[in-house]
Protein backbone atom coordinates (compact mmCIF):
# COMPACT_ATOMS: atom_id res chain seq x y z
CA UNK A 1 0.00 0.00 0.00
CA UNK A 2 2.67 2.53 1.02
CA UNK A 3 4.89 1.81 -1.98
CA UNK A 4 1.89 2.34 -4.23
CA UNK A 5 1.01 5.59 -2.47
CA UNK A 6 4.55 6.86 -3.04
CA UNK A 7 3.94 6.50 -6.78
CA UNK A 8 1.26 9.18 -6.29
CA UNK A 9 4.10 11.64 -5.68
CA UNK A 10 5.86 10.88 -8.97
CA UNK A 11 5.22 12.98 -12.09
CA UNK A 12 2.46 11.54 -14.29
CA UNK A 13 3.17 10.20 -17.76
CA UNK A 14 4.60 12.82 -20.06
CA UNK A 15 5.64 15.14 -17.23
CA UNK A 16 8.89 13.58 -16.07
CA UNK A 17 11.07 16.05 -14.22
CA UNK A 18 14.36 15.81 -12.34
CA UNK A 19 13.92 17.84 -9.14
CA UNK A 20 17.63 17.43 -8.33
CA UNK A 21 18.67 19.89 -11.04
CA UNK A 22 19.96 22.52 -11.45
CA UNK A 23 22.23 22.02 -8.48
CA UNK A 24 21.92 24.69 -5.82
CA UNK A 25 18.79 26.43 -7.13
CA UNK A 26 16.30 27.30 -4.41
CA UNK A 27 12.57 26.53 -4.55
CA UNK A 28 9.68 28.95 -4.16
CA UNK A 29 9.08 27.45 -0.71
CA UNK A 30 11.97 27.49 1.80
CA UNK A 31 13.67 24.11 2.17
CA UNK A 32 13.58 24.42 5.97
CA UNK A 33 9.94 25.52 6.11
CA UNK A 34 6.72 23.71 6.93
CA UNK A 35 5.61 23.23 3.30
CA UNK A 36 8.42 20.76 2.64
CA UNK A 37 7.03 18.65 5.50
CA UNK A 38 3.36 18.94 4.48
CA UNK A 39 3.93 17.71 0.94
CA UNK A 40 6.21 14.80 1.85
CA UNK A 41 3.46 12.47 3.11
CA UNK A 42 1.52 10.78 0.27
CA UNK A 43 -1.47 9.96 2.49
CA UNK A 44 -2.11 13.51 3.65
CA UNK A 45 -1.25 14.78 0.16
CA UNK A 46 -4.07 12.70 -1.36
CA UNK A 47 -6.53 13.59 1.40
CA UNK A 48 -5.68 17.29 1.37
CA UNK A 49 -5.99 17.51 -2.40
CA UNK A 50 -9.43 15.90 -2.32
CA UNK A 51 -10.52 18.26 0.45
CA UNK A 52 -9.45 21.25 -1.62
CA UNK A 53 -11.43 20.06 -4.64
CA UNK A 54 -14.57 19.55 -2.53
CA UNK A 55 -14.33 23.17 -1.38
CA UNK A 56 -13.65 24.39 -4.91
CA UNK A 57 -16.69 22.55 -6.30
CA UNK A 58 -18.91 24.23 -3.72
CA UNK A 59 -18.17 27.64 -5.30
CA UNK A 60 -20.41 27.99 -8.38
CA UNK A 61 -18.00 29.77 -10.74
CA UNK A 62 -15.00 27.63 -9.82
CA UNK A 63 -17.19 24.53 -10.15
CA UNK A 64 -18.23 25.41 -13.69
CA UNK A 65 -14.67 26.22 -14.71
CA UNK A 66 -13.29 22.96 -13.33
CA UNK A 67 -16.07 20.74 -14.63
CA UNK A 68 -16.50 22.28 -18.08
CA UNK A 69 -12.85 22.86 -18.96
CA UNK A 70 -10.86 19.94 -17.54
CA UNK A 71 -10.40 16.23 -18.20
CA UNK A 72 -11.58 15.18 -14.77
CA UNK A 73 -14.74 13.45 -15.96
CA UNK A 74 -12.85 11.49 -18.66
CA UNK A 75 -9.67 10.64 -16.77
CA UNK A 76 -9.88 11.63 -13.09
CA UNK A 77 -6.74 9.74 -12.03
CA UNK A 78 -4.47 11.54 -14.49
CA UNK A 79 -6.16 14.87 -13.82
CA UNK A 80 -5.58 14.60 -10.08
CA UNK A 81 -1.98 13.48 -10.53
CA UNK A 82 -1.28 16.41 -12.85
CA UNK A 83 -2.73 18.80 -10.29
CA UNK A 84 -0.72 17.14 -7.52
CA UNK A 85 2.44 17.38 -9.59
CA UNK A 86 1.86 21.11 -10.10
CA UNK A 87 1.57 21.52 -6.33
CA UNK A 88 4.79 19.57 -5.78
CA UNK A 89 6.57 21.74 -8.33
CA UNK A 90 5.62 24.93 -6.48
CA UNK A 91 7.06 23.48 -3.25
CA UNK A 92 10.07 21.40 -4.32
CA UNK A 93 10.85 22.47 -7.88
CA UNK A 94 13.69 24.85 -8.74
CA UNK A 95 12.35 28.38 -8.78
CA UNK A 96 12.96 28.88 -12.51
CA UNK A 97 11.03 25.72 -13.46
CA UNK A 98 8.19 26.51 -11.05
CA UNK A 99 7.85 30.02 -12.46
CA UNK A 100 7.82 28.66 -16.02
CA UNK A 101 5.16 26.07 -15.14
CA UNK A 102 2.94 28.64 -13.42
CA UNK A 103 3.27 31.06 -16.35
CA UNK A 104 2.17 28.26 -18.67
CA UNK A 105 -0.87 27.52 -16.51
CA UNK A 106 -1.80 31.20 -16.36
CA UNK A 107 -1.66 31.43 -20.18
CA UNK A 108 -3.82 28.33 -20.48
CA UNK A 109 -6.34 29.73 -18.00
CA UNK A 110 -6.65 32.89 -20.09
CA UNK A 111 -8.73 30.82 -22.53
CA UNK A 112 -10.99 29.39 -19.82
CA UNK A 113 -14.21 31.33 -19.46
CA UNK A 114 -17.92 30.68 -19.60
CA UNK A 115 -21.24 31.09 -17.89
CA UNK A 116 -22.55 29.15 -14.88
CA UNK A 117 -25.96 27.42 -15.08
CA UNK A 118 -27.33 30.43 -13.18
CA UNK A 119 -26.10 32.79 -15.89
CA UNK A 120 -23.08 34.24 -14.09
CA UNK A 121 -20.07 34.87 -16.35
CA UNK A 122 -16.72 33.62 -15.07
CA UNK A 123 -13.05 33.70 -16.05
CA UNK A 124 -10.51 31.24 -14.67
CA UNK A 125 -8.04 34.07 -14.09
CA UNK A 126 -10.53 36.15 -12.10
CA UNK A 127 -8.53 37.15 -8.99
CA UNK A 128 -11.48 36.34 -6.72
CA UNK A 129 -11.65 32.77 -8.01
CA UNK A 130 -7.87 32.39 -7.95
CA UNK A 131 -7.82 33.50 -4.32
CA UNK A 132 -10.39 30.85 -3.40
CA UNK A 133 -8.58 28.07 -5.25
CA UNK A 134 -5.26 28.93 -3.61
CA UNK A 135 -6.89 29.26 -0.19
CA UNK A 136 -8.63 25.90 -0.39
CA UNK A 137 -5.41 24.20 -1.46
CA UNK A 138 -3.45 25.67 1.45
CA UNK A 139 -6.22 24.72 3.86
CA UNK A 140 -6.61 21.19 2.50
CA UNK A 141 -2.95 20.21 2.66
CA UNK A 142 -2.40 21.89 6.01
CA UNK A 143 -5.48 20.47 7.71
CA UNK A 144 -4.92 16.95 6.34
CA UNK A 145 -1.40 16.94 7.75
CA UNK A 146 -2.62 18.39 11.06
CA UNK A 147 -5.38 15.82 11.47
CA UNK A 148 -3.70 12.67 10.16
CA UNK A 149 0.09 13.08 10.44
CA UNK A 150 0.84 15.26 13.47
CA UNK A 151 -0.75 18.26 15.17
CA UNK A 152 0.53 21.59 13.90
CA UNK A 153 1.02 24.64 16.08
CA UNK A 154 -0.72 27.90 15.25
CA UNK A 155 2.63 29.25 14.08
CA UNK A 156 3.12 26.30 11.72
CA UNK A 157 -0.37 26.71 10.27
CA UNK A 158 0.29 30.39 9.67
CA UNK A 159 3.63 29.56 8.08
CA UNK A 160 1.96 27.10 5.70
CA UNK A 161 -0.20 29.88 4.28
CA UNK A 162 2.66 32.37 4.22
CA UNK A 163 4.97 29.96 2.38
CA UNK A 164 2.32 29.44 -0.31
CA UNK A 165 2.39 33.18 -1.00
CA UNK A 166 5.09 33.35 -3.70
CA UNK A 167 3.37 30.73 -5.86
CA UNK A 168 -0.07 32.24 -5.23
CA UNK A 169 1.09 35.66 -6.39
CA UNK A 170 2.58 34.19 -9.56
CA UNK A 171 -0.78 32.58 -10.32
CA UNK A 172 -2.43 35.96 -9.83
CA UNK A 173 -4.03 35.20 -6.46
CA UNK A 174 -2.92 38.45 -4.89
CA UNK A 175 -5.57 38.28 -2.17
CA UNK A 176 -4.96 34.69 -1.09
CA UNK A 177 -4.86 34.35 2.72
CA UNK A 178 -1.43 34.69 4.30
CA UNK A 179 -2.38 33.18 7.67
CA UNK A 180 -4.87 30.81 9.24
CA UNK A 181 -6.92 33.76 10.54
CA UNK A 182 -7.14 35.25 7.05
CA UNK A 183 -8.31 31.85 5.76
CA UNK A 184 -11.06 31.72 8.38
CA UNK A 185 -12.14 35.23 7.40
CA UNK A 186 -12.25 34.30 3.72
CA UNK A 187 -14.26 31.16 4.49
CA UNK A 188 -16.77 33.18 6.51
CA UNK A 189 -17.14 35.74 3.72
CA UNK A 190 -17.47 33.07 1.01
CA UNK A 191 -19.75 30.69 2.92
CA UNK A 192 -23.06 32.35 1.94
CA UNK A 193 -22.33 31.64 -1.74
CA UNK A 194 -21.24 28.02 -1.32
CA UNK A 195 -23.71 25.38 -2.43
CA UNK A 196 -24.28 21.76 -3.27
CA UNK A 197 -24.87 20.54 -6.80
CA UNK A 198 -25.25 17.52 -9.04
CA UNK A 199 -21.62 18.05 -10.02
CA UNK A 200 -20.51 17.66 -6.42
CA UNK A 201 -22.49 14.41 -6.27
CA UNK A 202 -20.82 13.26 -9.51
CA UNK A 203 -17.42 14.07 -8.06
CA UNK A 204 -18.11 11.94 -5.00
CA UNK A 205 -19.29 9.08 -7.22
CA UNK A 206 -16.16 9.29 -9.37
CA UNK A 207 -13.90 9.46 -6.33
CA UNK A 208 -15.53 6.32 -4.97
CA UNK A 209 -15.55 4.27 -8.16
CA UNK A 210 -12.66 5.35 -10.39
CA UNK A 211 -9.17 4.00 -9.93
CA UNK A 212 -7.33 7.07 -8.72
CA UNK A 213 -4.40 5.51 -6.92
CA UNK A 214 -1.56 3.89 -8.92
CA UNK A 215 -2.00 0.55 -10.66
CA UNK A 216 0.49 -0.96 -8.21
CA UNK A 217 -2.16 -0.87 -5.49
CA UNK A 218 -3.52 -4.42 -5.15
CA UNK A 219 -7.21 -4.85 -5.93
CA UNK A 220 -7.81 -6.10 -2.39
CA UNK A 221 -6.57 -2.78 -1.00
CA UNK A 222 -8.43 -0.43 -3.33
CA UNK A 223 -11.23 0.11 -0.79
CA UNK A 224 -8.60 2.16 1.05
CA UNK A 225 -9.07 4.78 -1.66
CA UNK A 226 -12.65 5.25 -0.49
CA UNK A 227 -11.35 5.48 3.08
CA UNK A 228 -9.09 8.37 2.08
CA UNK A 229 -11.98 10.09 0.32
CA UNK A 230 -14.03 9.83 3.52
CA UNK A 231 -11.04 11.25 5.40
CA UNK A 232 -11.14 14.23 3.02
CA UNK A 233 -14.85 14.80 3.63
CA UNK A 234 -14.26 14.58 7.38
CA UNK A 235 -12.03 17.65 7.45
CA UNK A 236 -14.08 19.82 5.09
CA UNK A 237 -15.23 22.81 7.16
CA UNK A 238 -18.80 23.89 7.61
CA UNK A 239 -21.02 24.81 5.93
CA UNK A 240 -19.74 22.62 3.09
CA UNK A 241 -19.51 19.41 5.11
CA UNK A 242 -23.27 19.59 5.77
CA UNK A 243 -24.23 19.92 2.12
CA UNK A 244 -26.56 17.09 1.04
CA UNK A 245 -23.90 15.55 -1.22
CA UNK A 246 -21.41 15.26 1.68
CA UNK A 247 -23.58 14.84 4.75
CA UNK A 248 -22.79 11.54 6.45
CA UNK A 249 -19.98 10.75 4.00
CA UNK A 250 -17.13 11.32 6.46
CA UNK A 251 -15.18 8.78 8.47
CA UNK A 252 -16.90 6.01 10.37
CA UNK A 253 -16.13 5.04 13.93
CA UNK A 254 -12.48 4.08 14.35
CA UNK A 255 -11.45 5.00 10.80
CA UNK A 256 -9.56 8.17 11.77
CA UNK A 257 -7.09 5.99 13.66
CA UNK A 258 -6.63 3.84 10.56
CA UNK A 259 -5.91 6.87 8.38
CA UNK A 260 -3.39 8.14 10.95
CA UNK A 261 -1.74 4.72 10.99
CA UNK A 262 -1.41 4.79 7.21
CA UNK A 263 0.06 8.28 7.32
CA UNK A 264 2.42 7.26 10.13
CA UNK A 265 3.58 4.26 8.13
CA UNK A 266 4.12 6.45 5.09
CA UNK A 267 6.25 8.83 7.15
CA UNK A 268 8.45 6.00 8.41
CA UNK A 269 8.79 4.08 5.15
CA UNK A 270 11.75 4.75 2.85
CA UNK A 271 10.76 7.56 0.53
CA UNK A 272 12.54 6.38 -2.57
CA UNK A 273 13.56 8.98 -5.14
CA UNK A 274 10.59 11.28 -4.65
CA UNK A 275 10.53 14.98 -5.61
CA UNK A 276 11.30 15.87 -1.99
CA UNK A 277 14.40 13.65 -1.92
CA UNK A 278 15.60 14.95 -5.28
CA UNK A 279 15.01 18.55 -4.24
CA UNK A 280 16.94 18.02 -1.01
CA UNK A 281 19.93 16.92 -3.07
CA UNK A 282 19.59 19.98 -5.27
CA UNK A 283 19.49 22.56 -2.48
CA UNK A 284 22.24 20.74 -0.54
CA UNK A 285 24.69 22.01 -3.12
CA UNK A 286 23.56 25.57 -2.41
CA UNK A 287 24.03 25.12 1.32
CA UNK A 288 27.42 23.51 0.84
CA UNK A 289 28.68 26.46 -1.18
CA UNK A 290 27.54 28.89 1.50
CA UNK A 291 29.18 26.96 4.35
CA UNK A 292 32.97 27.58 4.55
CA UNK A 293 35.10 24.49 4.59
CA UNK A 294 36.87 23.69 7.87
CA UNK A 295 40.11 23.57 5.88
CA UNK A 296 39.77 27.19 4.76
DOVEX-186840 format. One record per residue (C-alpha): residue number from 0; residue in three letters; x, y, z. Coordinates in Angstrom, 2 decimals. Layout:
BEGIN
[pt NUM,ALA,[X,Y,Z]] ...
***
This chain:
BEGIN
[pt 0,UNK,[0.00,0.00,0.00]] [pt 1,UNK,[2.67,2.53,1.02]] [pt 2,UNK,[4.89,1.81,-1.98]] [pt 3,UNK,[1.89,2.34,-4.23]] [pt 4,UNK,[1.01,5.59,-2.47]] [pt 5,UNK,[4.55,6.86,-3.04]] [pt 6,UNK,[3.94,6.50,-6.78]] [pt 7,UNK,[1.26,9.18,-6.29]] [pt 8,UNK,[4.10,11.64,-5.68]] [pt 9,UNK,[5.86,10.88,-8.97]] [pt 10,UNK,[5.22,12.98,-12.09]] [pt 11,UNK,[2.46,11.54,-14.29]] [pt 12,UNK,[3.17,10.20,-17.76]] [pt 13,UNK,[4.60,12.82,-20.06]] [pt 14,UNK,[5.64,15.14,-17.23]] [pt 15,UNK,[8.89,13.58,-16.07]] [pt 16,UNK,[11.07,16.05,-14.22]] [pt 17,UNK,[14.36,15.81,-12.34]] [pt 18,UNK,[13.92,17.84,-9.14]] [pt 19,UNK,[17.63,17.43,-8.33]] [pt 20,UNK,[18.67,19.89,-11.04]] [pt 21,UNK,[19.96,22.52,-11.45]] [pt 22,UNK,[22.23,22.02,-8.48]] [pt 23,UNK,[21.92,24.69,-5.82]] [pt 24,UNK,[18.79,26.43,-7.13]] [pt 25,UNK,[16.30,27.30,-4.41]] [pt 26,UNK,[12.57,26.53,-4.55]] [pt 27,UNK,[9.68,28.95,-4.16]] [pt 28,UNK,[9.08,27.45,-0.71]] [pt 29,UNK,[11.97,27.49,1.80]] [pt 30,UNK,[13.67,24.11,2.17]] [pt 31,UNK,[13.58,24.42,5.97]] [pt 32,UNK,[9.94,25.52,6.11]] [pt 33,UNK,[6.72,23.71,6.93]] [pt 34,UNK,[5.61,23.23,3.30]] [pt 35,UNK,[8.42,20.76,2.64]] [pt 36,UNK,[7.03,18.65,5.50]] [pt 37,UNK,[3.36,18.94,4.48]] [pt 38,UNK,[3.93,17.71,0.94]] [pt 39,UNK,[6.21,14.80,1.85]] [pt 40,UNK,[3.46,12.47,3.11]] [pt 41,UNK,[1.52,10.78,0.27]] [pt 42,UNK,[-1.47,9.96,2.49]] [pt 43,UNK,[-2.11,13.51,3.65]] [pt 44,UNK,[-1.25,14.78,0.16]] [pt 45,UNK,[-4.07,12.70,-1.36]] [pt 46,UNK,[-6.53,13.59,1.40]] [pt 47,UNK,[-5.68,17.29,1.37]] [pt 48,UNK,[-5.99,17.51,-2.40]] [pt 49,UNK,[-9.43,15.90,-2.32]] [pt 50,UNK,[-10.52,18.26,0.45]] [pt 51,UNK,[-9.45,21.25,-1.62]] [pt 52,UNK,[-11.43,20.06,-4.64]] [pt 53,UNK,[-14.57,19.55,-2.53]] [pt 54,UNK,[-14.33,23.17,-1.38]] [pt 55,UNK,[-13.65,24.39,-4.91]] [pt 56,UNK,[-16.69,22.55,-6.30]] [pt 57,UNK,[-18.91,24.23,-3.72]] [pt 58,UNK,[-18.17,27.64,-5.30]] [pt 59,UNK,[-20.41,27.99,-8.38]] [pt 60,UNK,[-18.00,29.77,-10.74]] [pt 61,UNK,[-15.00,27.63,-9.82]] [pt 62,UNK,[-17.19,24.53,-10.15]] [pt 63,UNK,[-18.23,25.41,-13.69]] [pt 64,UNK,[-14.67,26.22,-14.71]] [pt 65,UNK,[-13.29,22.96,-13.33]] [pt 66,UNK,[-16.07,20.74,-14.63]] [pt 67,UNK,[-16.50,22.28,-18.08]] [pt 68,UNK,[-12.85,22.86,-18.96]] [pt 69,UNK,[-10.86,19.94,-17.54]] [pt 70,UNK,[-10.40,16.23,-18.20]] [pt 71,UNK,[-11.58,15.18,-14.77]] [pt 72,UNK,[-14.74,13.45,-15.96]] [pt 73,UNK,[-12.85,11.49,-18.66]] [pt 74,UNK,[-9.67,10.64,-16.77]] [pt 75,UNK,[-9.88,11.63,-13.09]] [pt 76,UNK,[-6.74,9.74,-12.03]] [pt 77,UNK,[-4.47,11.54,-14.49]] [pt 78,UNK,[-6.16,14.87,-13.82]] [pt 79,UNK,[-5.58,14.60,-10.08]] [pt 80,UNK,[-1.98,13.48,-10.53]] [pt 81,UNK,[-1.28,16.41,-12.85]] [pt 82,UNK,[-2.73,18.80,-10.29]] [pt 83,UNK,[-0.72,17.14,-7.52]] [pt 84,UNK,[2.44,17.38,-9.59]] [pt 85,UNK,[1.86,21.11,-10.10]] [pt 86,UNK,[1.57,21.52,-6.33]] [pt 87,UNK,[4.79,19.57,-5.78]] [pt 88,UNK,[6.57,21.74,-8.33]] [pt 89,UNK,[5.62,24.93,-6.48]] [pt 90,UNK,[7.06,23.48,-3.25]] [pt 91,UNK,[10.07,21.40,-4.32]] [pt 92,UNK,[10.85,22.47,-7.88]] [pt 93,UNK,[13.69,24.85,-8.74]] [pt 94,UNK,[12.35,28.38,-8.78]] [pt 95,UNK,[12.96,28.88,-12.51]] [pt 96,UNK,[11.03,25.72,-13.46]] [pt 97,UNK,[8.19,26.51,-11.05]] [pt 98,UNK,[7.85,30.02,-12.46]] [pt 99,UNK,[7.82,28.66,-16.02]] [pt 100,UNK,[5.16,26.07,-15.14]] [pt 101,UNK,[2.94,28.64,-13.42]] [pt 102,UNK,[3.27,31.06,-16.35]] [pt 103,UNK,[2.17,28.26,-18.67]] [pt 104,UNK,[-0.87,27.52,-16.51]] [pt 105,UNK,[-1.80,31.20,-16.36]] [pt 106,UNK,[-1.66,31.43,-20.18]] [pt 107,UNK,[-3.82,28.33,-20.48]] [pt 108,UNK,[-6.34,29.73,-18.00]] [pt 109,UNK,[-6.65,32.89,-20.09]] [pt 110,UNK,[-8.73,30.82,-22.53]] [pt 111,UNK,[-10.99,29.39,-19.82]] [pt 112,UNK,[-14.21,31.33,-19.46]] [pt 113,UNK,[-17.92,30.68,-19.60]] [pt 114,UNK,[-21.24,31.09,-17.89]] [pt 115,UNK,[-22.55,29.15,-14.88]] [pt 116,UNK,[-25.96,27.42,-15.08]] [pt 117,UNK,[-27.33,30.43,-13.18]] [pt 118,UNK,[-26.10,32.79,-15.89]] [pt 119,UNK,[-23.08,34.24,-14.09]] [pt 120,UNK,[-20.07,34.87,-16.35]] [pt 121,UNK,[-16.72,33.62,-15.07]] [pt 122,UNK,[-13.05,33.70,-16.05]] [pt 123,UNK,[-10.51,31.24,-14.67]] [pt 124,UNK,[-8.04,34.07,-14.09]] [pt 125,UNK,[-10.53,36.15,-12.10]] [pt 126,UNK,[-8.53,37.15,-8.99]] [pt 127,UNK,[-11.48,36.34,-6.72]] [pt 128,UNK,[-11.65,32.77,-8.01]] [pt 129,UNK,[-7.87,32.39,-7.95]] [pt 130,UNK,[-7.82,33.50,-4.32]] [pt 131,UNK,[-10.39,30.85,-3.40]] [pt 132,UNK,[-8.58,28.07,-5.25]] [pt 133,UNK,[-5.26,28.93,-3.61]] [pt 134,UNK,[-6.89,29.26,-0.19]] [pt 135,UNK,[-8.63,25.90,-0.39]] [pt 136,UNK,[-5.41,24.20,-1.46]] [pt 137,UNK,[-3.45,25.67,1.45]] [pt 138,UNK,[-6.22,24.72,3.86]] [pt 139,UNK,[-6.61,21.19,2.50]] [pt 140,UNK,[-2.95,20.21,2.66]] [pt 141,UNK,[-2.40,21.89,6.01]] [pt 142,UNK,[-5.48,20.47,7.71]] [pt 143,UNK,[-4.92,16.95,6.34]] [pt 144,UNK,[-1.40,16.94,7.75]] [pt 145,UNK,[-2.62,18.39,11.06]] [pt 146,UNK,[-5.38,15.82,11.47]] [pt 147,UNK,[-3.70,12.67,10.16]] [pt 148,UNK,[0.09,13.08,10.44]] [pt 149,UNK,[0.84,15.26,13.47]] [pt 150,UNK,[-0.75,18.26,15.17]] [pt 151,UNK,[0.53,21.59,13.90]] [pt 152,UNK,[1.02,24.64,16.08]] [pt 153,UNK,[-0.72,27.90,15.25]] [pt 154,UNK,[2.63,29.25,14.08]] [pt 155,UNK,[3.12,26.30,11.72]] [pt 156,UNK,[-0.37,26.71,10.27]] [pt 157,UNK,[0.29,30.39,9.67]] [pt 158,UNK,[3.63,29.56,8.08]] [pt 159,UNK,[1.96,27.10,5.70]] [pt 160,UNK,[-0.20,29.88,4.28]] [pt 161,UNK,[2.66,32.37,4.22]] [pt 162,UNK,[4.97,29.96,2.38]] [pt 163,UNK,[2.32,29.44,-0.31]] [pt 164,UNK,[2.39,33.18,-1.00]] [pt 165,UNK,[5.09,33.35,-3.70]] [pt 166,UNK,[3.37,30.73,-5.86]] [pt 167,UNK,[-0.07,32.24,-5.23]] [pt 168,UNK,[1.09,35.66,-6.39]] [pt 169,UNK,[2.58,34.19,-9.56]] [pt 170,UNK,[-0.78,32.58,-10.32]] [pt 171,UNK,[-2.43,35.96,-9.83]] [pt 172,UNK,[-4.03,35.20,-6.46]] [pt 173,UNK,[-2.92,38.45,-4.89]] [pt 174,UNK,[-5.57,38.28,-2.17]] [pt 175,UNK,[-4.96,34.69,-1.09]] [pt 176,UNK,[-4.86,34.35,2.72]] [pt 177,UNK,[-1.43,34.69,4.30]] [pt 178,UNK,[-2.38,33.18,7.67]] [pt 179,UNK,[-4.87,30.81,9.24]] [pt 180,UNK,[-6.92,33.76,10.54]] [pt 181,UNK,[-7.14,35.25,7.05]] [pt 182,UNK,[-8.31,31.85,5.76]] [pt 183,UNK,[-11.06,31.72,8.38]] [pt 184,UNK,[-12.14,35.23,7.40]] [pt 185,UNK,[-12.25,34.30,3.72]] [pt 186,UNK,[-14.26,31.16,4.49]] [pt 187,UNK,[-16.77,33.18,6.51]] [pt 188,UNK,[-17.14,35.74,3.72]] [pt 189,UNK,[-17.47,33.07,1.01]] [pt 190,UNK,[-19.75,30.69,2.92]] [pt 191,UNK,[-23.06,32.35,1.94]] [pt 192,UNK,[-22.33,31.64,-1.74]] [pt 193,UNK,[-21.24,28.02,-1.32]] [pt 194,UNK,[-23.71,25.38,-2.43]] [pt 195,UNK,[-24.28,21.76,-3.27]] [pt 196,UNK,[-24.87,20.54,-6.80]] [pt 197,UNK,[-25.25,17.52,-9.04]] [pt 198,UNK,[-21.62,18.05,-10.02]] [pt 199,UNK,[-20.51,17.66,-6.42]] [pt 200,UNK,[-22.49,14.41,-6.27]] [pt 201,UNK,[-20.82,13.26,-9.51]] [pt 202,UNK,[-17.42,14.07,-8.06]] [pt 203,UNK,[-18.11,11.94,-5.00]] [pt 204,UNK,[-19.29,9.08,-7.22]] [pt 205,UNK,[-16.16,9.29,-9.37]] [pt 206,UNK,[-13.90,9.46,-6.33]] [pt 207,UNK,[-15.53,6.32,-4.97]] [pt 208,UNK,[-15.55,4.27,-8.16]] [pt 209,UNK,[-12.66,5.35,-10.39]] [pt 210,UNK,[-9.17,4.00,-9.93]] [pt 211,UNK,[-7.33,7.07,-8.72]] [pt 212,UNK,[-4.40,5.51,-6.92]] [pt 213,UNK,[-1.56,3.89,-8.92]] [pt 214,UNK,[-2.00,0.55,-10.66]] [pt 215,UNK,[0.49,-0.96,-8.21]] [pt 216,UNK,[-2.16,-0.87,-5.49]] [pt 217,UNK,[-3.52,-4.42,-5.15]] [pt 218,UNK,[-7.21,-4.85,-5.93]] [pt 219,UNK,[-7.81,-6.10,-2.39]] [pt 220,UNK,[-6.57,-2.78,-1.00]] [pt 221,UNK,[-8.43,-0.43,-3.33]] [pt 222,UNK,[-11.23,0.11,-0.79]] [pt 223,UNK,[-8.60,2.16,1.05]] [pt 224,UNK,[-9.07,4.78,-1.66]] [pt 225,UNK,[-12.65,5.25,-0.49]] [pt 226,UNK,[-11.35,5.48,3.08]] [pt 227,UNK,[-9.09,8.37,2.08]] [pt 228,UNK,[-11.98,10.09,0.32]] [pt 229,UNK,[-14.03,9.83,3.52]] [pt 230,UNK,[-11.04,11.25,5.40]] [pt 231,UNK,[-11.14,14.23,3.02]] [pt 232,UNK,[-14.85,14.80,3.63]] [pt 233,UNK,[-14.26,14.58,7.38]] [pt 234,UNK,[-12.03,17.65,7.45]] [pt 235,UNK,[-14.08,19.82,5.09]] [pt 236,UNK,[-15.23,22.81,7.16]] [pt 237,UNK,[-18.80,23.89,7.61]] [pt 238,UNK,[-21.02,24.81,5.93]] [pt 239,UNK,[-19.74,22.62,3.09]] [pt 240,UNK,[-19.51,19.41,5.11]] [pt 241,UNK,[-23.27,19.59,5.77]] [pt 242,UNK,[-24.23,19.92,2.12]] [pt 243,UNK,[-26.56,17.09,1.04]] [pt 244,UNK,[-23.90,15.55,-1.22]] [pt 245,UNK,[-21.41,15.26,1.68]] [pt 246,UNK,[-23.58,14.84,4.75]] [pt 247,UNK,[-22.79,11.54,6.45]] [pt 248,UNK,[-19.98,10.75,4.00]] [pt 249,UNK,[-17.13,11.32,6.46]] [pt 250,UNK,[-15.18,8.78,8.47]] [pt 251,UNK,[-16.90,6.01,10.37]] [pt 252,UNK,[-16.13,5.04,13.93]] [pt 253,UNK,[-12.48,4.08,14.35]] [pt 254,UNK,[-11.45,5.00,10.80]] [pt 255,UNK,[-9.56,8.17,11.77]] [pt 256,UNK,[-7.09,5.99,13.66]] [pt 257,UNK,[-6.63,3.84,10.56]] [pt 258,UNK,[-5.91,6.87,8.38]] [pt 259,UNK,[-3.39,8.14,10.95]] [pt 260,UNK,[-1.74,4.72,10.99]] [pt 261,UNK,[-1.41,4.79,7.21]] [pt 262,UNK,[0.06,8.28,7.32]] [pt 263,UNK,[2.42,7.26,10.13]] [pt 264,UNK,[3.58,4.26,8.13]] [pt 265,UNK,[4.12,6.45,5.09]] [pt 266,UNK,[6.25,8.83,7.15]] [pt 267,UNK,[8.45,6.00,8.41]] [pt 268,UNK,[8.79,4.08,5.15]] [pt 269,UNK,[11.75,4.75,2.85]] [pt 270,UNK,[10.76,7.56,0.53]] [pt 271,UNK,[12.54,6.38,-2.57]] [pt 272,UNK,[13.56,8.98,-5.14]] [pt 273,UNK,[10.59,11.28,-4.65]] [pt 274,UNK,[10.53,14.98,-5.61]] [pt 275,UNK,[11.30,15.87,-1.99]] [pt 276,UNK,[14.40,13.65,-1.92]] [pt 277,UNK,[15.60,14.95,-5.28]] [pt 278,UNK,[15.01,18.55,-4.24]] [pt 279,UNK,[16.94,18.02,-1.01]] [pt 280,UNK,[19.93,16.92,-3.07]] [pt 281,UNK,[19.59,19.98,-5.27]] [pt 282,UNK,[19.49,22.56,-2.48]] [pt 283,UNK,[22.24,20.74,-0.54]] [pt 284,UNK,[24.69,22.01,-3.12]] [pt 285,UNK,[23.56,25.57,-2.41]] [pt 286,UNK,[24.03,25.12,1.32]] [pt 287,UNK,[27.42,23.51,0.84]] [pt 288,UNK,[28.68,26.46,-1.18]] [pt 289,UNK,[27.54,28.89,1.50]] [pt 290,UNK,[29.18,26.96,4.35]] [pt 291,UNK,[32.97,27.58,4.55]] [pt 292,UNK,[35.10,24.49,4.59]] [pt 293,UNK,[36.87,23.69,7.87]] [pt 294,UNK,[40.11,23.57,5.88]] [pt 295,UNK,[39.77,27.19,4.76]] 
***
